[in-house]
Amino acid sequence: MRHPPMFFVALALAALACPARGRAEPPSIRQQDAIEDYLSPNFVLPQTSVWRFADVKPYIGGQVLVCGKVNFQSAMQRYLGFHRFYAALDHDRVVLAQIESPVDDPSGRLSEKLDLLCGKA
């Protein structure tokens, strides 16, 4: 049976995003700060954001992956509920990060990516 090329890409990403065997560790304060600094400029009131971080996972090319959720306020100063995010870090420096947003992602592709990298919501 032939599988499409994207099947193998998804399979490889899933394998790389699986938690390492052994003891899982939460992200360091330095990693958490880097993620917050990278994503916070997108928020109206970044200092009021509530962050939840999952354990660090190994990722492509020696990088690490951190998943989590963040609740931030709108311009009306109302919390919008927790939104999932992921961040790829290389030596405590964020190289890529995204926050789930149904409004900005009507196709659901980012949601599928988050499911693959971080697990189902």
C-alpha distances in whole Angstrom, upper triangle without the diagonal:
4,7,10,13,15,12,13,17,17,16,18,21,21,21,24,26,26,29,30,31,35,37,36,39,40,41,44,47,46,43,43,46,44,41,44,46,43,42,46,47,45,47,50,52,50,52,52,48,47,44,42,40,37,36,35,32,30,29,28,30,32,33,33,32,35,34,37,38,42,44,46,49,49,52,54,54,51,49,45,43,41,38,35,35,33,35,33,36,37,40,42,41,39,36,35,35,35,36,34,36,35,38,36,33,32,29,28,26,28,28,25,25,28,26,23,26,29,27,28,31
4,7,9,12,10,11,14,15,14,16,19,19,20,22,24,25,28,30,31,35,37,36,38,39,39,42,45,44,41,42,44,42,39,42,44,40,40,43,44,42,45,48,50,48,50,50,46,45,42,40,38,36,35,34,30,29,27,25,28,30,31,31,30,33,32,35,37,40,42,44,47,47,50,52,52,50,47,44,42,39,36,34,33,31,32,31,34,35,38,39,39,36,34,32,33,32,34,32,34,33,36,34,30,30,27,26,24,26,27,23,23,26,24,22,24,27,26,27,30
4,6,8,6,8,11,11,11,13,16,16,17,19,21,22,25,27,28,32,34,33,35,36,36,39,42,41,37,38,41,38,36,39,40,37,36,40,41,38,41,44,46,44,47,46,42,41,39,37,35,32,32,31,27,26,24,22,25,27,28,28,27,29,29,31,33,36,39,41,43,44,46,48,48,46,43,40,38,36,33,30,29,27,29,28,31,32,35,36,35,33,30,28,29,28,30,29,30,30,32,30,27,27,23,23,20,22,23,19,19,22,21,18,21,24,23,23,27
4,5,5,7,9,10,11,13,15,16,17,19,21,22,26,27,29,33,35,33,35,35,35,38,40,40,36,37,39,36,34,37,38,35,34,37,38,36,39,42,44,42,45,44,41,40,37,36,34,32,32,30,27,26,23,21,24,27,27,27,26,28,28,30,32,35,37,39,41,41,44,46,46,44,41,38,37,34,31,28,28,26,27,26,29,30,34,35,34,31,28,26,27,26,28,27,28,28,30,28,24,25,21,21,18,20,21,18,18,21,20,17,20,23,22,23,26
4,5,5,7,9,10,11,13,14,16,17,19,20,24,26,28,31,33,31,33,33,33,36,38,37,33,34,37,34,31,34,35,32,32,35,36,34,37,40,42,40,43,43,39,39,36,34,32,30,30,28,25,23,20,18,20,24,24,25,23,26,26,29,31,33,36,38,40,40,43,45,45,43,41,37,36,34,30,27,26,24,25,23,26,27,31,32,30,28,25,23,25,24,26,26,27,27,29,27,24,25,21,21,17,19,21,17,16,20,19,16,18,22,22,23,26
4,5,5,6,8,10,10,12,14,15,16,18,22,24,26,30,31,29,31,31,30,33,35,34,31,31,34,31,28,31,32,29,28,32,33,31,33,37,39,36,39,39,36,35,32,31,29,27,27,25,22,21,18,17,19,22,22,22,21,23,23,25,27,30,32,34,37,37,39,41,41,40,37,34,32,30,26,24,22,21,22,21,24,25,29,29,28,25,23,21,21,21,23,22,24,23,26,23,20,21,18,17,14,16,17,13,13,16,16,13,15,18,19,20,22
4,6,5,6,9,10,11,12,14,15,17,20,22,24,28,29,28,30,30,30,33,36,35,31,32,34,32,29,32,34,31,30,34,35,33,35,38,40,38,40,40,36,35,33,31,29,26,26,25,22,21,18,17,20,23,22,22,21,23,23,25,27,30,33,35,38,38,41,43,42,40,38,34,33,30,27,24,23,21,23,22,25,26,30,30,29,27,25,22,23,22,24,23,25,25,27,25,22,23,19,18,15,17,17,14,13,16,15,12,15,18,17,18,22
4,5,5,6,8,10,10,12,14,15,19,20,22,26,28,26,28,29,29,32,34,34,30,31,34,31,29,32,33,30,30,34,35,33,36,39,41,38,41,41,37,36,33,31,28,26,25,24,20,19,16,15,17,20,20,21,20,23,22,26,28,31,34,36,39,39,42,44,44,42,39,36,34,31,28,25,24,21,22,21,23,24,27,29,28,26,23,22,23,23,25,24,27,27,29,27,24,25,22,20,17,18,19,16,15,17,16,13,15,18,18,20,23
4,5,5,6,9,10,11,12,14,18,19,22,25,27,25,26,27,26,29,32,31,27,28,30,28,26,29,30,27,26,30,31,30,32,36,37,35,37,37,34,33,30,28,26,24,23,21,18,17,14,12,15,18,17,18,17,20,20,23,25,28,31,33,36,36,39,41,41,39,36,33,32,29,25,22,21,18,19,17,20,21,24,26,25,22,20,18,19,19,22,21,24,24,27,24,21,23,20,18,15,16,17,14,12,15,15,11,12,16,17,19,22
4,5,5,6,9,10,10,12,16,18,20,24,25,23,25,25,25,28,30,30,26,27,29,27,24,27,29,26,25,29,30,28,31,34,36,33,36,35,32,31,28,26,24,21,21,20,17,16,13,13,16,18,18,17,16,18,18,20,23,25,28,30,33,34,37,39,38,37,34,31,29,26,23,19,18,16,18,17,20,21,25,25,25,22,20,18,18,18,20,19,22,22,25,23,19,21,18,16,13,13,14,11,9,12,11,8,10,13,13,15,18
4,6,5,6,9,10,11,15,16,18,22,24,22,24,25,25,28,31,30,27,28,31,28,26,29,31,28,28,31,33,31,33,37,38,35,38,37,34,32,29,27,24,22,21,20,16,15,13,13,16,18,18,18,16,19,19,22,24,27,30,33,36,37,40,42,41,39,36,33,31,28,25,22,21,18,19,18,21,22,25,26,26,24,22,20,21,21,22,22,25,25,28,26,23,24,21,19,16,17,17,13,12,14,13,9,11,14,14,16,19
4,5,5,6,9,10,14,15,17,21,22,21,23,23,23,26,29,28,25,26,29,26,24,28,29,26,26,30,32,30,33,36,37,35,37,37,33,32,29,27,24,21,20,18,14,13,10,9,12,14,15,15,15,18,18,21,24,27,31,33,36,37,40,42,41,39,36,34,32,28,25,22,20,17,18,16,18,19,22,23,23,21,19,18,19,20,22,22,25,26,29,27,24,26,23,21,18,17,18,15,13,15,14,11,11,14,15,18,21
4,5,5,6,9,12,14,17,20,21,19,20,21,20,23,26,25,22,23,25,23,21,24,26,23,23,26,28,27,29,33,34,31,33,33,29,28,25,23,20,18,17,15,12,11,8,8,12,13,13,13,11,14,14,18,21,23,27,29,32,33,36,38,37,36,32,30,28,25,22,18,16,14,14,13,15,17,20,21,20,18,16,15,16,16,18,18,22,23,26,23,21,23,20,18,15,14,15,12,10,11,11,8,7,11,12,15,18
4,5,5,6,10,12,15,18,19,17,19,20,20,23,26,26,22,23,26,24,22,25,27,24,24,27,29,28,30,33,34,31,33,33,29,28,24,22,19,17,16,15,11,11,10,11,14,15,15,14,12,14,14,17,20,23,26,29,32,33,36,38,37,35,32,29,27,24,21,17,16,14,15,14,17,19,22,22,22,20,19,17,17,17,19,19,22,23,26,24,21,23,21,18,15,15,15,12,10,11,10,6,6,9,10,12,16
4,6,5,9,10,12,16,18,16,18,20,20,23,26,26,23,24,27,25,23,26,28,26,26,29,32,31,32,36,37,34,35,35,31,30,26,24,21,18,16,15,11,10,9,10,13,14,14,13,13,15,16,19,22,25,29,31,35,36,39,41,40,38,35,32,30,27,24,20,19,16,17,15,18,19,21,22,23,21,20,19,19,20,22,22,25,26,29,28,25,27,25,22,19,18,18,16,14,14,13,10,9,12,12,15,19
4,6,8,9,12,15,17,15,17,18,17,20,23,23,19,21,24,22,20,24,25,23,23,27,29,28,30,34,34,31,33,33,29,28,24,22,19,16,14,12,8,7,5,6,10,10,10,10,10,13,14,17,21,24,27,30,33,35,38,40,38,37,33,31,29,26,23,19,17,14,14,12,14,15,17,18,19,18,17,16,17,18,20,21,24,26,29,27,24,27,25,22,19,18,18,16,13,14,14,10,9,11,13,16,19
4,6,9,12,15,15,13,14,15,15,18,21,21,17,18,22,20,18,21,23,21,21,24,27,26,27,31,31,28,30,30,26,24,21,19,15,13,11,10,6,6,6,8,12,12,11,9,7,10,10,14,17,20,24,26,30,31,35,37,35,33,30,28,26,22,20,16,14,11,12,11,13,15,17,17,18,16,16,15,15,16,17,18,21,23,26,24,22,25,23,20,17,16,16,14,11,11,11,8,6,7,9,13,16
4,6,9,12,13,11,14,15,16,19,22,23,19,20,23,22,20,23,26,24,24,27,29,28,30,33,33,30,32,31,28,26,22,19,16,13,11,10,7,7,9,11,14,14,13,11,10,12,12,15,18,22,25,28,32,33,37,38,37,35,31,29,27,23,21,17,16,14,15,14,16,17,19,20,21,19,19,18,18,19,20,20,24,25,28,27,25,27,25,22,20,18,17,16,14,13,12,10,8,9,9,13,16
4,6,9,9,7,10,12,13,16,20,20,17,18,22,21,19,22,25,23,23,26,29,29,30,33,33,30,30,30,27,24,21,18,14,11,8,8,5,7,9,13,15,14,13,10,10,11,12,14,18,21,25,28,31,33,37,38,36,35,31,29,27,23,21,18,17,14,15,14,15,17,18,18,20,19,20,19,18,20,21,21,25,27,30,29,27,29,28,24,22,20,20,18,16,15,14,12,10,10,11,14,17
4,6,8,7,10,13,14,17,20,21,18,19,23,22,21,24,26,25,26,28,31,31,32,36,35,32,33,33,29,27,23,20,17,13,10,9,6,7,10,13,14,12,13,11,11,13,14,17,21,24,28,30,34,37,40,41,39,38,34,33,30,26,25,21,20,17,17,16,16,17,18,18,20,20,21,21,21,22,24,25,28,30,33,32,30,32,31,28,26,24,23,22,19,18,18,16,13,13,15,18,20
4,7,8,11,14,16,19,23,23,21,22,26,25,24,27,30,29,29,32,35,34,35,39,38,35,35,35,32,29,26,22,19,16,12,12,10,10,13,16,18,16,16,14,15,16,17,20,23,27,30,33,37,39,43,44,42,40,36,35,32,28,27,24,23,20,21,19,20,20,21,21,24,24,24,24,24,26,27,28,31,33,36,35,33,35,34,30,29,27,26,24,22,21,20,18,16,16,17,20,22
4,6,10,13,16,18,21,22,20,22,25,25,24,27,30,29,30,32,35,35,36,39,38,35,35,35,31,29,25,22,19,16,12,12,11,12,16,19,20,17,18,15,16,17,18,20,24,27,30,33,37,40,43,44,42,40,36,36,33,29,28,25,24,22,22,21,20,21,21,21,24,24,26,26,26,27,28,29,33,35,38,37,35,37,36,33,31,29,28,27,25,23,22,21,19,18,19,22,24
4,6,10,13,15,18,20,18,19,22,23,22,24,27,27,27,30,33,33,33,37,35,32,32,32,29,26,22,19,16,13,10,10,11,12,16,19,21,18,18,15,15,15,17,18,22,25,28,31,34,37,40,42,39,38,34,33,30,27,26,23,22,20,20,20,19,20,20,20,23,23,25,25,24,26,27,28,31,34,37,36,34,37,36,32,31,28,27,27,25,23,22,21,19,17,18,21,23
4,7,10,12,16,17,15,16,19,20,19,21,24,24,24,26,29,29,30,33,32,28,28,28,25,22,19,16,12,10,6,7,8,10,14,17,19,16,15,12,12,12,13,15,18,21,24,27,31,34,37,38,36,34,30,30,27,23,23,20,19,17,17,17,16,18,18,17,20,20,22,22,21,22,23,24,28,30,33,32,31,33,33,29,28,25,24,24,22,19,19,18,16,14,15,18,19
4,6,9,12,14,12,13,16,17,16,18,21,21,22,23,27,27,27,31,29,26,25,26,23,20,17,14,11,9,5,6,9,11,14,18,19,16,15,12,12,10,12,14,17,19,22,25,29,32,35,36,33,32,29,28,26,22,22,19,18,16,16,16,15,16,16,14,18,18,20,20,20,21,22,24,27,30,32,31,30,33,33,30,28,25,24,25,22,20,20,20,17,15,17,20,20
4,6,9,11,10,9,13,14,13,15,18,18,19,20,23,24,24,27,25,22,22,22,19,16,13,10,7,6,4,6,9,12,15,18,20,17,15,11,11,9,10,11,14,16,19,21,25,28,31,33,30,29,25,25,22,19,19,16,15,14,13,14,14,16,15,13,16,16,19,19,17,19,19,21,24,27,30,29,28,31,31,28,27,23,23,23,21,18,19,19,16,14,16,19,19
4,7,8,6,6,10,10,10,12,14,15,16,17,21,21,22,25,23,20,20,20,18,16,12,11,7,8,6,6,9,12,14,17,18,15,13,10,9,7,10,10,13,15,18,20,24,27,29,31,29,28,24,24,22,19,18,16,14,12,11,12,10,13,12,9,12,12,15,16,15,17,17,20,23,26,29,27,27,30,30,27,26,22,22,23,21,18,20,20,16,14,17,20,20
4,5,5,6,9,10,11,12,14,15,17,18,21,22,23,26,24,20,19,21,18,17,14,13,10,11,10,9,12,14,16,19,20,17,14,12,12,10,13,14,16,17,20,22,25,28,30,32,29,29,26,26,24,21,21,19,17,15,13,14,12,13,11,9,12,13,16,17,17,19,20,23,26,29,31,30,30,33,33,30,29,25,26,27,24,21,23,23,20,18,21,24,23
4,5,5,6,9,10,10,12,14,15,16,19,21,20,23,21,17,16,18,16,15,12,12,11,13,12,12,16,18,19,22,22,19,17,14,15,12,14,14,16,16,19,20,23,26,28,30,27,27,24,25,23,21,21,19,17,16,14,15,13,15,13,10,12,13,17,18,17,19,20,23,25,29,31,29,30,33,34,31,30,26,26,28,25,23,25,25,22,20,23,25,24
4,5,5,6,9,10,10,12,14,15,18,20,20,23,21,18,17,19,17,17,14,15,13,15,14,13,16,17,18,20,20,18,15,13,14,12,15,16,17,17,20,21,24,26,28,31,28,28,26,26,25,22,22,20,17,16,13,14,11,12,10,7,9,11,14,16,16,19,20,23,26,29,31,29,29,33,34,31,30,26,27,28,25,23,25,25,22,21,24,27,26
4,5,5,6,9,10,11,12,14,17,18,19,22,21,17,17,19,16,16,13,13,10,12,11,10,13,14,15,17,17,15,12,10,10,9,12,12,15,15,18,19,23,25,27,30,27,27,24,24,23,20,19,17,14,12,10,10,8,10,9,5,7,8,12,13,12,15,16,20,23,26,28,26,26,30,30,27,26,22,23,24,21,19,22,22,18,17,20,23,22
4,5,5,6,9,10,11,12,15,16,16,19,18,14,14,15,13,12,9,10,8,10,11,11,14,16,17,19,20,18,15,12,12,9,11,10,12,12,15,16,19,22,24,26,24,24,21,21,20,17,16,15,12,12,10,12,10,13,12,9,10,10,14,14,12,14,15,18,21,24,26,24,25,28,29,26,25,21,22,24,21,18,21,21,18,16,20,22,21
4,5,5,6,8,10,10,13,15,15,18,16,12,12,14,13,13,11,12,11,14,15,14,17,19,19,21,22,20,17,15,14,12,14,13,14,13,16,16,19,21,23,26,23,23,21,22,21,18,18,17,14,14,12,13,12,14,13,9,10,10,14,15,13,15,16,19,22,25,26,25,26,29,30,28,27,23,24,26,23,21,24,24,21,20,23,25,24
4,6,5,6,9,10,12,14,15,18,17,14,14,17,15,15,13,14,12,15,15,14,16,17,17,19,19,17,14,13,13,11,13,14,15,14,17,17,20,22,24,27,24,25,22,22,22,19,18,17,14,12,10,11,9,11,10,7,6,6,10,11,11,13,15,18,21,25,25,23,24,28,29,26,25,21,23,24,22,20,23,23,19,19,22,24,24
4,5,5,6,8,11,12,13,17,16,12,14,15,12,13,10,11,10,12,14,12,15,16,16,18,19,18,14,12,11,9,10,10,12,11,14,14,18,20,22,24,22,22,20,19,19,16,14,13,10,9,7,9,9,12,12,9,8,6,10,10,8,10,11,15,17,21,22,20,21,25,25,23,22,18,19,21,18,16,19,20,16,16,19,21,20
4,5,5,5,9,10,10,14,12,9,10,12,9,10,8,11,11,14,16,15,18,20,19,21,23,21,18,16,14,12,12,11,11,10,12,12,15,17,19,21,19,19,17,17,17,15,14,13,11,11,10,13,12,15,16,12,11,10,13,12,10,12,11,15,17,21,21,20,21,25,26,24,23,19,20,23,20,18,21,22,19,18,21,22,21
4,6,5,7,10,11,14,13,9,11,13,12,13,12,15,14,17,19,18,20,21,21,22,23,22,18,17,16,14,15,15,15,13,15,14,16,18,19,22,20,21,19,19,20,18,17,16,14,14,12,14,13,15,15,12,10,9,12,12,11,13,13,17,19,23,23,21,23,26,28,26,25,21,22,25,22,20,24,25,21,21,24,26,24
4,6,7,9,11,14,14,11,13,15,13,15,13,15,15,17,18,17,19,20,19,20,21,20,16,15,14,13,14,14,14,13,15,14,17,18,20,23,21,22,20,19,20,17,15,15,12,11,9,11,11,13,14,12,9,7,9,9,8,10,11,15,17,20,21,18,20,23,25,23,22,18,20,22,19,18,21,22,19,19,22,24,23
4,6,6,8,11,12,9,12,13,11,12,11,13,13,16,18,17,19,21,19,21,22,22,18,17,15,13,13,12,12,10,12,11,14,15,17,20,18,19,16,16,16,14,12,12,9,10,9,12,13,16,17,14,12,10,12,10,7,8,8,12,13,17,17,15,17,20,22,20,19,16,17,20,18,16,19,21,18,17,21,22,20
4,5,5,8,8,5,8,10,8,11,11,14,15,18,20,20,22,24,23,25,26,25,21,20,18,16,15,14,13,10,11,9,11,13,14,17,15,16,15,15,15,14,13,14,12,13,13,16,16,19,20,16,15,13,15,14,11,11,11,14,15,18,18,17,19,22,24,23,22,19,20,23,21,19,22,24,21,20,23,24,22
4,5,8,9,7,10,12,11,14,14,18,18,21,24,23,25,26,25,26,27,27,23,22,20,19,18,17,16,13,14,11,13,13,14,17,16,17,16,16,18,17,15,16,14,16,15,17,18,20,21,18,16,14,16,14,12,12,12,15,15,19,18,16,19,22,24,23,23,20,21,24,22,21,25,26,23,23,26,26,25
4,7,9,8,12,13,11,14,14,17,18,21,24,23,25,26,25,26,28,27,24,23,20,18,17,16,15,12,12,10,11,11,12,15,15,15,14,14,15,15,13,14,13,15,15,18,19,22,23,20,18,15,16,14,12,11,10,12,12,15,14,13,16,19,21,20,20,17,18,22,20,19,22,24,22,21,24,24,22
4,6,5,9,9,8,12,13,16,18,21,24,24,26,28,27,28,30,30,26,24,22,19,18,16,14,11,10,7,7,8,9,12,11,12,11,11,13,13,12,14,14,16,16,20,21,24,25,22,20,17,19,17,14,13,11,13,13,16,15,14,17,20,23,21,22,19,20,23,22,20,23,25,23,22,25,25,22
4,6,9,9,10,13,15,19,21,24,27,27,30,32,31,32,34,33,30,28,26,23,22,20,17,13,12,8,7,6,6,9,9,11,11,12,14,15,15,18,17,20,20,23,24,27,28,25,23,21,23,21,18,17,15,16,15,18,17,16,20,22,25,24,25,22,23,26,25,24,27,29,27,26,28,28,25
4,6,6,7,11,13,17,19,23,26,27,29,31,31,33,34,33,30,28,26,23,21,19,16,13,11,7,6,8,8,10,8,10,10,12,14,15,15,18,18,20,21,24,24,27,28,24,23,21,23,22,19,18,16,18,17,20,19,19,22,25,28,26,27,24,24,28,27,25,27,30,28,26,28,28,25
4,5,5,9,11,14,16,20,23,23,26,28,27,29,31,30,26,24,22,19,18,16,14,11,10,7,8,10,11,14,11,13,11,13,14,14,14,16,15,17,17,20,21,24,24,20,19,18,20,19,16,16,14,17,17,20,20,19,22,25,27,25,26,22,23,26,25,22,25,27,25,23,26,26,24
4,6,9,11,15,17,20,23,24,27,29,29,31,33,31,27,25,24,20,20,17,15,12,11,9,10,12,13,15,12,14,13,15,16,15,16,18,17,20,19,22,22,25,25,21,21,19,22,21,19,19,17,19,20,23,23,23,25,28,30,28,29,25,26,29,27,25,28,30,27,25,28,28,25
4,7,10,13,16,20,23,24,27,30,30,32,34,32,29,26,24,21,20,17,14,10,9,7,7,10,12,13,9,10,9,12,13,13,15,17,17,20,20,23,24,27,27,23,23,21,24,23,20,19,17,18,19,22,22,22,24,27,29,27,28,25,24,28,27,24,27,29,27,24,26,26,23
4,6,10,13,16,19,21,23,26,26,29,31,29,26,23,21,17,16,13,10,7,6,5,7,10,13,14,11,11,9,10,10,10,11,13,13,16,17,20,21,24,24,21,20,19,21,20,16,16,13,15,16,19,19,19,21,24,26,24,25,21,21,24,23,20,23,25,23,21,23,23,20
4,7,10,14,17,19,22,25,25,28,30,28,25,22,19,16,14,11,8,6,5,7,9,13,16,17,14,13,10,11,10,8,10,12,13,15,16,20,20,24,24,20,21,19,22,20,17,16,14,15,16,19,20,21,22,25,27,24,25,21,20,23,23,19,21,24,22,19,21,21,18
4,6,10,13,15,18,21,21,24,26,25,21,18,16,12,11,7,6,5,7,9,12,16,19,20,17,16,13,13,11,9,10,10,10,12,13,16,17,20,21,17,18,16,19,18,14,14,12,14,16,19,21,21,21,24,26,23,23,19,19,21,20,17,19,21,18,16,18,18,16
4,7,10,12,15,19,20,23,25,23,20,17,14,10,9,5,5,6,9,12,15,18,22,23,20,18,15,15,12,9,10,9,10,11,13,16,17,20,21,18,19,17,20,18,15,15,13,14,17,19,22,22,22,24,25,22,22,19,18,20,19,15,17,19,16,13,15,16,13
4,7,9,12,15,16,20,22,20,17,13,11,7,6,4,7,9,12,15,18,21,24,26,23,22,18,18,15,12,12,10,9,9,10,13,14,17,17,15,16,15,17,16,13,14,13,15,18,21,23,22,22,25,26,22,22,18,17,19,18,14,16,17,14,11,13,15,14
4,7,9,13,14,18,20,18,16,12,10,6,5,5,8,11,15,18,21,24,27,29,26,25,21,20,17,14,13,11,10,10,11,13,14,17,18,16,17,16,18,17,14,15,14,15,19,21,24,24,23,25,25,22,21,18,17,18,16,13,14,15,12,9,11,13,12
4,6,10,12,16,18,16,14,10,9,7,7,9,12,15,18,21,25,28,31,32,30,28,25,24,21,17,17,14,13,11,12,13,13,16,16,14,17,16,18,17,16,17,17,18,22,25,27,27,25,28,28,24,23,20,19,20,18,15,15,16,12,10,12,15,15
4,7,9,13,15,12,10,6,6,5,8,10,14,16,20,22,26,29,32,33,31,30,26,26,23,19,18,15,13,11,10,10,10,12,13,11,14,13,15,15,14,16,17,19,22,25,28,26,25,28,28,24,23,20,20,20,17,15,16,15,12,10,13,17,17
4,6,10,12,10,9,6,5,6,9,12,16,18,22,25,28,31,34,36,33,32,29,27,25,21,19,16,14,11,11,10,10,12,13,13,15,14,15,15,14,16,18,19,23,25,28,26,25,28,27,23,21,19,19,18,15,14,14,13,10,9,12,16,17
4,7,9,7,6,5,6,9,12,15,19,21,25,27,31,33,36,38,36,35,32,30,28,24,22,19,16,13,12,9,10,11,12,13,15,14,14,15,15,18,20,21,25,27,30,28,26,29,28,25,22,20,20,19,16,15,16,14,11,12,14,18,20
4,7,6,5,5,6,9,12,15,19,21,25,27,30,32,35,37,36,35,31,30,28,24,22,18,15,12,10,8,9,10,12,13,14,13,12,12,13,16,18,20,23,25,28,26,24,27,25,23,20,18,19,17,14,14,15,13,9,11,14,18,20
4,6,6,7,9,13,15,18,22,24,28,29,33,34,36,39,38,37,34,32,30,27,24,20,17,14,12,9,10,10,13,15,14,13,12,12,14,17,20,21,24,27,29,26,24,27,26,23,20,18,20,18,15,16,17,14,11,14,17,20,22
4,5,9,11,15,18,21,24,26,30,31,35,36,39,41,40,39,36,35,33,30,27,23,20,17,14,11,11,9,12,14,14,14,12,13,16,19,22,24,27,30,32,29,27,31,29,27,23,22,23,22,18,19,21,18,15,18,21,24,26
4,7,10,13,16,20,23,25,29,31,34,36,38,41,39,39,35,34,32,29,26,23,20,16,14,10,9,7,9,12,13,13,12,14,16,20,22,25,28,31,33,30,29,32,31,28,25,23,24,23,20,20,21,19,16,17,20,24,26
4,7,10,13,17,20,22,26,27,30,32,35,37,35,35,32,30,29,25,23,20,17,13,10,7,6,5,7,9,10,10,9,11,13,16,19,21,25,27,29,27,26,29,28,25,23,20,22,21,17,17,19,17,13,15,18,22,23
4,7,10,13,17,19,23,24,28,30,33,35,33,32,29,28,26,22,20,17,14,10,8,6,5,7,8,9,10,10,10,11,12,15,17,19,23,26,28,26,25,28,27,24,22,19,20,19,16,15,17,15,11,12,16,19,20
4,7,10,14,16,20,22,25,27,30,32,30,29,26,25,23,19,17,13,11,7,6,5,6,9,11,11,11,10,10,10,9,12,14,16,19,22,24,22,21,24,24,21,19,16,16,16,13,11,13,12,8,9,12,16,17
4,7,10,13,16,18,22,24,27,29,27,26,23,22,20,16,14,11,8,6,5,7,8,11,13,11,12,10,12,11,9,11,12,14,18,21,23,22,21,24,24,20,19,16,16,16,14,11,13,13,9,8,12,15,15
4,7,10,14,16,20,22,25,27,25,24,20,19,16,13,11,7,6,4,6,9,11,15,16,14,15,12,14,12,9,10,10,11,15,18,20,19,18,21,21,18,17,13,13,14,12,8,10,11,8,6,9,11,11
4,7,10,13,17,19,23,24,22,20,17,16,13,9,8,6,5,6,9,12,14,17,19,16,17,14,16,14,11,11,9,11,14,16,19,19,18,21,21,18,18,14,13,15,14,10,12,14,11,8,11,12,10
4,7,10,14,16,20,21,19,17,13,12,9,6,5,4,6,9,11,15,17,20,22,19,19,16,18,16,12,11,8,9,12,14,17,17,17,19,20,17,18,14,13,16,15,11,13,15,14,11,12,13,10
4,6,10,13,16,17,15,14,10,10,8,5,5,7,7,10,12,16,18,21,22,19,19,16,19,16,13,11,8,10,11,14,16,16,17,20,21,19,19,16,15,18,17,14,16,19,17,14,16,16,13
4,7,10,13,14,12,10,6,6,5,4,6,9,11,14,16,20,21,25,26,23,22,20,22,20,16,14,11,11,12,14,16,16,18,20,22,20,21,18,17,20,20,17,19,21,20,17,19,18,15
4,7,10,11,9,8,5,6,7,8,9,12,12,16,17,21,22,26,27,23,22,20,22,20,16,14,11,12,12,15,15,16,18,20,23,21,22,19,18,22,22,19,21,24,22,20,22,21,18
4,7,7,5,5,4,6,9,10,11,15,16,19,21,24,25,29,30,26,25,23,25,23,19,17,14,15,14,16,16,17,19,21,24,23,24,21,21,25,24,22,24,27,26,24,25,24,21
4,5,5,5,6,7,10,12,13,16,17,21,22,26,27,31,32,29,27,24,26,23,20,18,15,15,13,15,14,15,18,20,23,22,24,21,21,25,25,23,25,28,27,25,27,26,22
4,5,7,10,10,14,16,16,20,20,24,25,28,29,33,34,30,29,26,28,26,22,20,18,18,16,18,16,17,20,22,25,25,26,24,24,28,28,26,29,31,30,29,30,29,26
4,6,9,10,14,17,18,21,22,26,27,31,32,35,37,33,32,29,31,29,25,23,20,20,18,19,17,19,22,23,27,26,28,26,26,29,30,28,30,33,32,30,31,30,27
4,7,9,12,15,16,20,21,24,26,29,30,34,35,31,30,28,30,28,24,22,19,20,18,20,19,20,23,24,28,27,29,26,25,29,29,27,29,32,31,29,30,29,25
4,6,9,12,14,18,20,23,25,29,30,34,35,31,30,28,30,27,24,21,18,18,16,18,17,19,21,23,26,24,27,24,23,27,27,25,27,30,29,27,28,26,23
4,6,9,11,14,16,20,22,26,27,31,32,28,28,25,27,25,21,19,15,15,14,16,16,18,20,21,24,22,24,22,20,24,24,22,23,27,26,23,24,23,19
4,7,8,12,14,18,20,24,26,30,31,28,27,24,26,23,19,17,13,12,11,12,12,14,16,17,20,19,21,18,17,21,21,19,21,24,23,21,22,20,17
4,6,10,13,17,19,23,25,29,30,27,27,24,25,23,19,16,12,11,11,12,14,16,17,18,20,18,20,17,16,19,20,17,18,22,21,18,19,17,14
4,7,10,13,16,20,22,25,27,24,24,21,23,20,16,14,10,9,10,12,14,15,16,18,20,17,18,15,14,17,17,14,15,19,18,15,16,14,11
4,7,10,13,17,19,23,25,22,22,18,20,17,13,10,7,6,7,9,12,12,13,15,16,14,15,12,10,14,14,11,13,16,15,13,14,13,10
4,7,11,14,17,20,22,20,20,16,17,14,11,9,6,5,8,11,14,13,13,15,16,13,13,10,9,12,11,8,10,12,11,9,11,10,8
4,7,10,13,17,19,17,16,13,14,11,7,6,4,6,9,12,15,14,13,16,17,14,13,10,10,12,10,7,10,12,10,9,11,12,11
4,7,10,14,16,14,13,10,11,8,5,6,7,9,12,15,18,16,15,18,18,15,14,10,11,12,9,7,10,11,8,7,11,13,13
4,6,10,12,11,10,7,8,6,4,7,9,12,15,18,20,18,17,21,21,18,16,13,14,15,12,10,14,13,10,10,14,16,16
4,7,10,9,8,6,6,5,6,9,12,15,18,21,23,21,20,23,23,20,18,15,16,17,13,12,15,14,10,12,15,18,19
4,6,6,5,4,6,7,9,12,15,18,21,24,26,24,23,27,26,24,22,18,20,20,17,16,19,17,14,15,18,21,22
4,6,5,6,7,10,12,16,19,22,25,28,29,27,26,30,29,27,24,21,23,23,20,19,22,20,17,18,21,25,25
4,5,8,10,13,15,18,21,24,27,31,32,30,29,33,33,30,28,25,26,27,23,22,24,23,19,20,24,27,27
4,7,9,12,13,16,19,22,25,28,30,27,28,31,31,29,27,23,25,26,22,21,23,22,19,19,22,25,25
4,6,9,11,15,17,21,23,27,28,25,26,29,29,27,25,22,24,25,21,20,23,22,19,19,23,26,26
4,6,7,11,14,17,20,23,24,22,22,26,26,24,21,18,20,21,18,17,20,19,16,17,20,23,23
4,7,11,14,17,20,23,24,21,21,25,24,22,20,17,19,20,17,16,20,19,15,17,21,23,23
4,7,11,14,16,19,20,17,17,21,20,19,16,13,16,17,13,13,17,16,13,14,18,20,20
4,7,10,13,16,17,15,15,19,19,17,15,11,13,15,12,11,15,15,12,13,16,18,17
4,7,9,12,14,11,11,15,15,13,12,8,10,13,10,9,13,14,12,12,15,16,15
4,6,10,11,10,10,14,15,12,12,8,9,12,11,9,13,14,13,12,15,15,13
4,7,9,8,8,11,12,9,10,6,6,10,10,8,11,13,13,12,13,13,11
4,5,5,6,8,11,9,11,8,8,12,12,11,14,16,16,16,17,15,13
4,6,5,6,8,7,10,9,8,12,13,12,14,17,18,17,17,15,14
4,6,6,10,10,12,11,12,15,16,16,18,20,21,20,21,19,17
4,6,9,9,10,9,11,14,14,14,17,19,19,19,21,19,18
4,5,6,7,7,8,10,11,12,14,16,17,17,18,17,16
4,5,8,9,10,12,14,14,16,18,19,20,20,18,17
4,6,8,9,10,12,13,14,16,18,19,19,17,17
4,6,5,6,9,10,11,12,14,15,15,13,13
4,5,5,6,9,10,11,12,14,14,13,14
4,5,5,6,9,10,10,11,13,12,12
4,5,5,6,9,10,10,10,9,9
4,5,5,6,9,10,9,9,10
4,5,5,6,8,9,10,11
4,5,5,5,7,8,8
4,6,5,4,5,7
4,6,6,8,10
4,6,9,11
4,7,8
4,6
4
